[in-house]
Amino acid sequence: MKNEESINVLLVEDEATLAMIIKDTLEGQGFRIHLAGDGEEGLRLFFEEKPDVLVADVMMPRMDGFEMVRRIRKADRHTPVLFLTARSAISDVVEGFELGGNDYLKKPFGMQELMVRIKALVGRATRQPDTTATPATVFEIGDYLFDATTQRLAYAGEETELSHRESEILRRLCEHRDRVTDMQQVLLDLWGDNSFFNQRSLHVFITKLRHKLAKDERIRIVNVRGIGYKLIVNNTRHLP
């Protein structure tokens, strides 16, 4: 696994002062940063530079961040996307994720949080290897088969590729099946903090996972208010 020094970031941000602050700070930590000032330039640089992660403002001239990512996702479904925005409406969060975004950071934000988010998205957050046990990576969820290593969810021979964050959330739910998965710990592990905004973001991901598991009506992801979420599979089938 590479160090964060090799993480190649494309930053698309029309606020020049903010863009330079982010660039200087991240480069000081060893990241490689390419800058674009609007969506059109960002679209061009994305395919030229092939970054490890795309960090994009939403509100920009010429082409906004949502439209830029919509076009990118037609050709590239894998590169992680982190949206930066002053918007906070849940509808905007949902739209960003539905377009193929992987994370959403509300302005103003701390530089340390941004770095944590970027490293988490590219799967390079610092972790201590567990040499005492080999954790399960393939889970049966009703009629679904979930491979946490390849981030694929299979049903009746059809496979769906999950985002890194979707996969990590579902893995935790599977590991704690029929028990509550602590929401605060998930937020700290995957988002870097447990702010109210990030709690809403997590709920959006839970909603997406419910939709992707909806073909088997025995599967439920239950919200245990104020504590977390529980994955339940009722093994009793309903007769037609």
N, C-alpha and C positions, 0 to 999 in steps of 0.2 A: 504494500500500500504506500502511495506517495505521501510526502509531507505536504503541509499546506503551502510551502514555498513554491510548489509547482502548480498551484491552482491558478488557472487562466480564466479571468473574469472579464466579461463584456458588460460594461456599465452604460446604460442608455438613460441619460438624465439631461433635461433641458435647462435646469437651474445650474449655471456655470460654476457659481461659488460652491454650492453643495457638491457638485461633481468633483471639483478639485480637492475638497476636504476629504471626500471618500477615497479618491485616488491616492492622495498623499498618505493617508492613514493606512490603507491596506497595503500599499507598496512598502511602507515602513515595516510591515509585518511579513514581507516576503511574497505577497500575492503579485501576480502579473495582471495589470489593468489596461484594458482598451476602452477608450471613451467614444461615445456617439451622443450628439446633441438633440436628435429627434428620431422618430420611428423609422423613417426612410433610410437614414444613415445607419441606424442600428441593424436593420434588415440586411443591408449590404455587408456590414462588417461581420455579422453573425456567420455568414457562409464563407467569408474570407478567412476569419480567424479561428473558426470552430472552437469556441470557448468551452471550458468545463462547466460553466454556469453562466446564465444570463440574469443580470439584475436590471430591472427596467421600471422606470416611472410609468404611471398610467396616463396622466394628463400631459400631453406633449403636442407641439405644433406639427403640421404636415401629416403626421400619422401617429395616433396615440398608441400606448403600450399594448392595449388589448388587440387592436388590429394587427400590430406587428407580430405578436405571438400567434394570433390566428393564422397568419401566413406561414410563419416558421413551422408550426405544427403540421402543416400539409406535407412537409419534407422531413422533419425531424421531430420524433415523438419522445426522445430520450433525454436530451439535454435539460437539466433542471432549470426552472424559471422562478425567480423571486421578484414579485411586484413590490414597488415602493409607491405609496400614495398617501395623500392627505385625507382621502375618503375613508369613511368608517361604516357606511351602511352595509348590512349583511348581504343585500342584493349585489353589491359590488364585489364582495368577497366570493360569493357563489359564482358570479360571472367569470371572475378571474380563474377560479379552479376549473370551471367547465370548459374554458378555452385551452386548458392544458397547463395552467400555472401550478407550481408545487408549493409555494409559500407566499405569504403576504405580510409585509412589514409596514406599519402605520407611521407616518411622519408626525412629530419628530421622533427619532430613534437614536439609540446609543451605538457608537461604532463597535463596541465589544459585542453587542447583540447581533449586529450585522455579520460580523466575522463568524460567530457561533452558527448562525443560520446557514451561511454559505458552506461552511465545513460539513454541517449536518446534511445538507442537500447533496453534496458530492460524495457522501459516505466516508468522509475522512476525519470525522470527529475522533479525538484521542480516546482509545479504549484499552483497557488492560486485558490481555488474552486470558481466557479461562483454560488452564491446562488440566483441570481435575475432571472435567466432564465435557461431553460433546452434546450440545443442545439440539433438540429436534428442529428440523428445518422443513419437514413436509407434514402437513396436517390434513386430516379428513374433516370436513365441515359439512355434515349431511351428505348430499350428493356432489358436493364440491371437493376438489383437491387443491390445496394451496401450498405452493413451494415458495418459502420465504427467501431462499437463496436466489432464485431466478426472478422473483417477484411476479409469478404467474398464478392466476386463478383459473382452474379448469372445470368445465361443466359440460357433460355429455359430448366430450370430444372437442369442445370449443374452448380456446384459451383467451383470457383477458390479461393484458399486462398492467400491473398496478404501478403507481408512482412509488418512489422510495418511502415517502411518509405514509401512504396508504398501507404499504406492505409492513412497515414497522408497527403501525397501530394494530393491524390484523394479527400479526405474530404475537403481540402481547395479549390480545384477547384470546387467542388460541391457547397460549401457555397458561392462562388463568381461567380456562373454560369452566363455566358454572360457578365461578367466583368473581368478585368485583375486581376489575382492573382500575387501579388508582389513577384518577384523572390528573392529579397534581404531579405525579411521577412521570406520566407520559409527557406532560407539558415541559417539565424540566429536561427530560431526556431528548426530546425532539425539537422543541422550540427555544429552549434556553431560559425561559421564564414562564411563570404561571399567571400572567396578566389577564384581565377580563377579556381583552381583545383576542388574545391567543386561545382562551377558552371557547370563544365563538368560532374561531378558526378550526379548532379540534372538532367541534360539533358539526361543522360542514363536512369534514372528512368522515365522521361517523355516518352522516346521512348518505354520503356517496357509497360507503361500504354496504350499508343496508340495501341500497338500490342494486349493487352488483351481486348481492347474495339473494336477491328476491325471487329467483327461479325455484328455490326450495322453500316452501312456506313453513317448514318446521324450524327454520333458522330465525332467531331474533337477537338483536343487540339492544339490550334494555338499558335505559338511562336510570342509574341509581342517584337520585337528586343530591347534589352537593358532594358526592363521593367519587363516582366514576361510571364505568360501563361494564355490562356483563354479557358475555356471549352464551346463549342458550340454544341447544338443539334438541327439540322434542322428537324422540325416536319412534313415537307412535304415529303411523301414517293414517290419514283420513281416507276411508273408503269412498269411492265415487258413488 
